[in-house]
Amino acid sequence: MKNFNDYIKSIKEGTDLSENESENAFDQILLQKVNEDEIIDFLTSLSKKGENVDEIFGAVLSIKKKANIIKGFSNSFDTCGTGGDETGTFNISTITAIITAACGVCVAKHGNKAVSSLTGSADVLSELGININLDEKNIINCLNKINLCFLFAPNFHPILKNVAEVRKKIGKRTIFNILGPLLSPVECKKQIIGVYNVNILMRVAEVLKKLETEHTWVVSGNKEYDELTTTGKNYIVEIKKNKIQELEIDSNNFGLKKSNKEDLIGGDSKENAEIIKGILKGEISGSKKDVVLLNVASALYINKIANDIKSGIQIANESILSGKALNKLNELIEFSNS
């Protein structure tokens, strides 16, 4: 059987690992059976080669063996990006989760603090006053009563703390960015997953098919954003009922104006929290609101709340104008702290 250095050698030679080899390699990484330099060498070499389906799936299997899973909510929805797209947008997937829940979808938003970006979902939600460290009982209570909860990744995948410092030292995206959205603690079957690179769309979709997803979009906005964007074309791989197809959508087709890249820029957690509150209060419109409407509309389509993206935009906009979306945020603040 190959040892860990054999795996590194294979990857550097451009040879893909099998599913079993990848699972074994990540078992050794997560259980700290190899040293930090070897882990850094492995992860950076894997990223340089490009992670294949078996390597990603093997890593998922390794992590899931050690995860804390909440049963009974597989029909919930998650919107989560890989991070690492280096575009500096505000927390689009986070506000999307809140508005989607306000429209009647049970949303189990999975996320973390920033690793390869400035502000992660956990950072901005904490800034908004939400308790991100709920135990299983309170999470179930939130999901049952308000259709929304945040699942702080380290609480469900404590084994990943063993690579936290290594990831910080690397400071760039690695396979762990790809893995994050594939590790829902409720094992939800409906998602929008944004990826940092259009070239990994199909690979992530193939992994989701192996994970038996019901209906998921893997998206790359304009080949640079890890969410749907209003700056250009959106490239999508849809997995639905065990079938995979490629799609393209343009926000212009739904009555949304094209945005400039600068229009979607956020900042630190405080600034991004103000943007989220501004949109939910109806004080911020234009490009920032439009990109959120597009993402929410797509979530509503996947969850059969809307028949298409255009009607989904109308439903999402009404939830903001009526105050339902802001109420949902306030409910999450209240319930998470009670």
C-alpha positions as CSV (number, residue, x, y, z in Angstrom):
1,M,0.0,0.0,0.0
2,K,1.2,3.5,-0.8
3,N,2.4,5.8,2.0
4,F,1.7,9.5,2.2
5,N,4.9,10.5,0.4
6,D,3.9,8.2,-2.4
7,Y,0.7,10.1,-2.8
8,I,2.6,13.4,-3.0
9,K,4.9,12.0,-5.6
10,S,2.0,10.7,-7.7
11,I,0.3,14.1,-7.6
12,K,3.4,16.0,-8.5
13,E,3.8,13.6,-11.5
14,G,0.3,14.5,-12.6
15,T,-1.3,11.2,-11.6
16,D,-4.7,11.2,-10.0
17,L,-5.4,9.4,-6.7
18,S,-8.2,6.9,-6.6
19,E,-11.2,7.4,-4.3
20,N,-9.7,5.0,-1.7
21,E,-6.2,6.6,-1.9
22,S,-7.7,10.0,-1.4
23,E,-9.8,8.9,1.5
24,N,-6.7,7.3,3.1
25,A,-4.6,10.4,2.5
26,F,-7.2,12.6,4.2
27,D,-7.6,10.2,7.1
28,Q,-3.8,10.7,7.7
29,I,-4.0,14.5,7.3
30,L,-7.0,14.9,9.6
31,L,-5.7,12.5,12.3
32,Q,-2.4,14.3,12.2
33,K,-0.4,11.2,11.2
34,V,1.8,13.3,8.9
35,N,3.7,16.5,9.6
36,E,2.7,20.0,8.6
37,D,5.2,20.4,5.8
38,E,3.9,17.2,4.2
39,I,0.3,18.4,4.4
40,I,1.2,21.7,2.8
41,D,3.1,20.0,0.1
42,F,0.2,17.6,-0.5
43,L,-2.5,20.3,-0.6
44,T,-0.6,22.8,-2.8
45,S,0.5,20.1,-5.2
46,L,-3.1,18.8,-5.4
47,S,-4.4,22.3,-6.1
48,K,-1.7,22.8,-8.8
49,K,-2.6,19.5,-10.5
50,G,-6.3,20.1,-10.2
51,E,-8.5,17.9,-8.0
52,N,-10.5,15.1,-9.8
53,V,-13.8,13.6,-8.9
54,D,-12.4,10.6,-7.0
55,E,-10.0,12.8,-5.0
56,I,-12.8,15.2,-3.9
57,F,-15.2,12.4,-3.1
58,G,-12.6,10.4,-1.2
59,A,-11.9,13.5,0.9
60,V,-15.6,14.0,1.5
61,L,-15.9,10.4,2.8
62,S,-13.0,10.9,5.1
63,I,-14.4,14.1,6.7
64,K,-18.0,12.7,6.9
65,K,-16.9,9.7,8.9
66,K,-15.8,12.1,11.7
67,A,-18.7,14.6,11.4
68,N,-21.6,15.5,13.7
69,I,-24.7,15.0,11.6
70,I,-28.2,16.3,12.4
71,K,-30.9,13.9,11.0
72,G,-34.4,14.8,9.8
73,F,-33.6,17.9,7.7
74,S,-32.3,16.4,4.4
75,N,-35.1,18.2,2.6
76,S,-33.7,21.6,3.7
77,F,-31.7,23.9,1.4
78,D,-28.2,25.5,1.6
79,T,-26.6,28.3,-0.4
80,C,-22.9,28.2,0.0
81,G,-19.9,29.3,-2.0
82,T,-16.4,27.8,-1.9
83,G,-14.8,31.1,-1.2
84,G,-11.4,31.8,-2.8
85,D,-12.8,33.7,-5.8
86,E,-10.8,36.8,-4.8
87,T,-13.6,39.2,-6.0
88,G,-14.2,40.9,-2.7
89,T,-18.0,40.8,-2.9
90,F,-20.2,41.3,0.1
91,N,-21.8,38.2,1.6
92,I,-24.3,37.4,-1.1
93,S,-25.0,33.8,-0.3
94,T,-25.7,34.8,3.4
95,I,-28.4,37.3,2.6
96,T,-29.7,35.0,0.0
97,A,-30.3,32.3,2.7
98,I,-32.2,34.8,4.9
99,I,-34.5,36.0,2.1
100,T,-35.0,32.4,0.7
101,A,-36.2,31.3,4.2
102,A,-38.6,34.4,4.3
103,C,-40.1,33.0,1.1
104,G,-41.0,29.7,2.7
105,V,-38.0,27.5,2.2
106,C,-36.4,25.6,5.1
107,V,-32.8,26.9,4.9
108,A,-29.9,25.3,6.8
109,K,-27.1,27.7,6.0
110,H,-23.7,26.1,6.4
111,G,-20.6,28.3,6.6
112,N,-17.4,29.3,8.4
113,K,-15.3,32.3,9.2
114,A,-13.1,33.8,6.5
115,V,-10.2,31.7,5.4
116,S,-9.4,32.8,1.9
117,S,-11.7,35.8,1.8
118,L,-12.1,39.0,3.9
119,T,-15.4,38.1,5.5
120,G,-17.0,34.7,5.9
121,S,-20.7,34.0,6.6
122,A,-20.0,33.4,10.3
123,D,-18.2,36.7,10.6
124,V,-21.0,38.8,9.1
125,L,-23.8,36.9,11.0
126,S,-22.0,37.4,14.3
127,E,-21.8,41.1,13.4
128,L,-25.5,41.1,12.8
129,G,-26.1,39.8,16.3
130,I,-26.7,36.1,15.6
131,N,-25.4,33.4,17.9
132,I,-23.5,31.1,15.5
133,N,-22.6,28.6,18.2
134,L,-26.0,26.8,18.8
135,D,-26.2,23.3,20.0
136,E,-28.2,20.6,18.2
137,K,-31.4,21.1,20.2
138,N,-31.5,24.8,19.4
139,I,-30.6,24.3,15.8
140,I,-33.5,21.9,15.4
141,N,-35.8,24.4,17.2
142,C,-34.7,27.2,14.8
143,L,-35.3,25.0,11.7
144,N,-38.7,23.8,12.9
145,K,-40.0,27.2,14.1
146,I,-38.5,29.8,11.8
147,N,-37.3,27.7,8.8
148,L,-33.8,29.1,9.2
149,C,-30.6,28.4,11.0
150,F,-26.8,28.9,10.6
151,L,-24.6,25.8,11.0
152,F,-21.1,26.9,12.0
153,A,-18.8,24.4,10.3
154,P,-16.3,23.9,13.1
155,N,-19.0,22.7,15.4
156,F,-20.0,19.9,13.0
157,H,-16.6,19.1,11.6
158,P,-14.3,19.5,14.7
159,I,-11.7,17.3,13.0
160,L,-11.0,20.2,10.6
161,K,-9.5,22.2,13.3
162,N,-6.4,20.0,12.8
163,V,-5.9,21.7,9.4
164,A,-7.0,25.2,10.3
165,E,-3.5,26.5,10.9
166,V,-2.1,24.8,7.8
167,R,-4.8,26.4,5.7
168,K,-4.0,29.8,7.1
169,K,-0.3,29.3,6.4
170,I,-1.1,28.4,2.8
171,G,-3.3,31.4,2.5
172,K,-4.7,30.4,-0.8
173,R,-7.6,28.2,-1.9
174,T,-7.2,24.5,-1.6
175,I,-9.4,21.4,-1.9
176,F,-10.9,22.4,1.4
177,N,-12.6,25.3,-0.3
178,I,-14.3,22.8,-2.7
179,L,-15.2,20.5,0.2
180,G,-16.9,23.0,2.4
181,P,-20.3,23.2,0.5
182,L,-20.3,19.4,0.1
183,L,-20.3,18.8,3.8
184,S,-23.8,20.0,4.9
185,P,-24.3,18.9,8.5
186,V,-28.0,18.1,7.7
187,E,-27.0,16.3,4.5
188,C,-29.4,18.5,2.5
189,K,-30.5,17.4,-0.9
190,K,-31.1,20.8,-2.5
191,Q,-28.4,23.5,-2.9
192,I,-26.8,26.3,-4.8
193,I,-23.1,25.9,-4.7
194,G,-20.8,28.6,-6.0
195,V,-17.3,27.6,-7.1
196,Y,-14.3,29.8,-7.5
197,N,-13.3,28.4,-10.9
198,V,-15.6,27.6,-13.9
199,N,-13.3,24.6,-14.7
200,I,-14.4,22.7,-11.6
201,L,-18.2,23.0,-12.2
202,M,-18.6,19.5,-13.7
203,R,-16.3,17.8,-11.2
204,V,-18.3,19.2,-8.2
205,A,-21.5,18.2,-10.0
206,E,-20.2,14.6,-10.4
207,V,-19.4,14.5,-6.7
208,L,-22.9,15.7,-5.8
209,K,-24.4,13.0,-8.0
210,K,-22.4,10.5,-6.0
211,L,-23.8,12.1,-2.9
212,E,-27.3,11.6,-4.3
213,T,-28.4,15.2,-4.4
214,E,-32.0,15.8,-5.4
215,H,-31.7,19.2,-7.2
216,T,-28.6,21.4,-7.0
217,W,-27.0,24.1,-9.1
218,V,-23.3,24.4,-9.2
219,V,-22.6,27.9,-10.4
220,S,-19.8,30.2,-11.6
221,G,-20.8,33.8,-12.1
222,N,-19.1,35.2,-15.2
223,K,-16.3,32.7,-14.7
224,E,-15.0,34.6,-11.7
225,Y,-17.6,34.7,-8.9
226,D,-18.6,31.8,-6.6
227,E,-22.2,32.8,-6.9
228,L,-24.6,33.9,-9.6
229,T,-23.8,37.4,-10.8
230,T,-25.3,40.3,-12.6
231,T,-21.9,41.3,-14.2
232,G,-22.2,38.8,-17.1
233,K,-23.1,35.2,-18.0
234,N,-23.7,32.6,-15.4
235,Y,-22.4,29.1,-16.0
236,I,-24.4,26.4,-14.3
237,V,-24.2,22.6,-14.0
238,E,-27.6,21.3,-12.8
239,I,-27.9,18.0,-11.1
240,K,-31.6,16.9,-10.9
241,K,-33.0,13.4,-10.4
242,N,-29.6,11.8,-11.1
243,K,-29.1,13.7,-14.4
244,I,-26.6,16.4,-15.2
245,Q,-27.0,19.2,-17.7
246,E,-25.1,22.4,-18.4
247,L,-27.0,25.7,-18.5
248,E,-26.2,29.4,-19.0
249,I,-28.3,32.3,-17.8
250,D,-27.9,36.1,-18.1
251,S,-29.6,38.4,-15.6
252,N,-30.4,40.8,-18.5
253,N,-33.0,38.3,-19.6
254,F,-34.9,38.8,-16.4
255,G,-35.1,42.5,-16.3
256,L,-32.0,43.1,-14.1
257,K,-29.5,45.6,-15.3
258,K,-25.9,44.6,-15.9
259,S,-23.6,45.5,-13.0
260,N,-20.0,46.5,-12.9
261,K,-17.6,44.5,-10.8
262,E,-17.1,47.5,-8.5
263,D,-20.8,47.6,-7.7
264,L,-20.7,44.3,-5.8
265,I,-17.7,45.0,-3.7
266,G,-18.1,44.6,0.1
267,G,-15.7,45.1,3.0
268,D,-15.1,43.8,6.5
269,S,-17.8,42.1,8.5
270,K,-19.2,45.4,9.9
271,E,-19.5,47.0,6.4
272,N,-21.1,43.8,5.0
273,A,-23.6,43.6,7.8
274,E,-24.6,47.2,7.0
275,I,-25.1,46.3,3.4
276,I,-27.3,43.3,4.3
277,K,-29.4,45.4,6.7
278,G,-29.6,48.1,4.1
279,I,-31.0,45.8,1.4
280,L,-33.4,44.1,3.8
281,K,-34.7,47.5,5.1
282,G,-35.2,48.7,1.5
283,E,-32.5,51.4,1.9
284,I,-30.1,49.9,-0.7
285,S,-31.3,49.1,-4.2
286,G,-29.5,48.9,-7.6
287,S,-26.8,46.4,-8.3
288,K,-26.3,45.0,-4.8
289,K,-30.0,44.3,-4.4
290,D,-30.3,42.9,-8.0
291,V,-27.5,40.3,-7.5
292,V,-29.3,39.1,-4.4
293,L,-32.6,38.9,-6.1
294,L,-31.1,36.7,-8.9
295,N,-29.6,34.3,-6.3
296,V,-32.8,34.1,-4.3
297,A,-34.9,33.6,-7.4
298,S,-32.7,30.7,-8.4
299,A,-33.1,29.2,-4.9
300,L,-36.9,29.6,-5.1
301,Y,-36.9,27.9,-8.5
302,I,-34.9,24.9,-7.2
303,N,-37.3,24.6,-4.2
304,K,-40.4,24.8,-6.5
305,I,-41.6,28.1,-4.8
306,A,-41.2,29.8,-8.2
307,N,-41.9,28.4,-11.7
308,D,-39.0,30.2,-13.2
309,I,-36.3,32.8,-12.4
310,K,-38.4,35.8,-13.5
311,S,-41.3,35.0,-11.1
312,G,-38.7,34.1,-8.4
313,I,-37.3,37.7,-8.6
314,Q,-40.8,39.1,-8.1
315,I,-41.4,36.8,-5.0
316,A,-38.0,37.7,-3.6
317,N,-38.5,41.5,-4.1
318,E,-41.9,41.3,-2.5
319,S,-40.4,39.6,0.6
320,I,-38.1,42.6,1.0
321,L,-40.7,45.3,0.3
322,S,-43.2,43.7,2.7
323,G,-40.7,43.5,5.5
324,K,-40.8,39.7,5.6
325,A,-37.1,39.3,4.9
326,L,-36.1,41.8,7.6
327,N,-38.4,40.0,10.0
328,K,-36.8,36.7,9.2
329,L,-33.4,38.2,10.1
330,N,-34.8,39.5,13.4
331,E,-36.4,36.1,14.1
332,L,-33.0,34.4,13.6
333,I,-31.3,37.0,16.0
334,E,-34.0,36.4,18.6
335,F,-34.2,32.6,18.4
336,S,-30.4,32.1,18.2
337,N,-30.0,34.0,21.4
338,S,-32.9,32.6,23.4
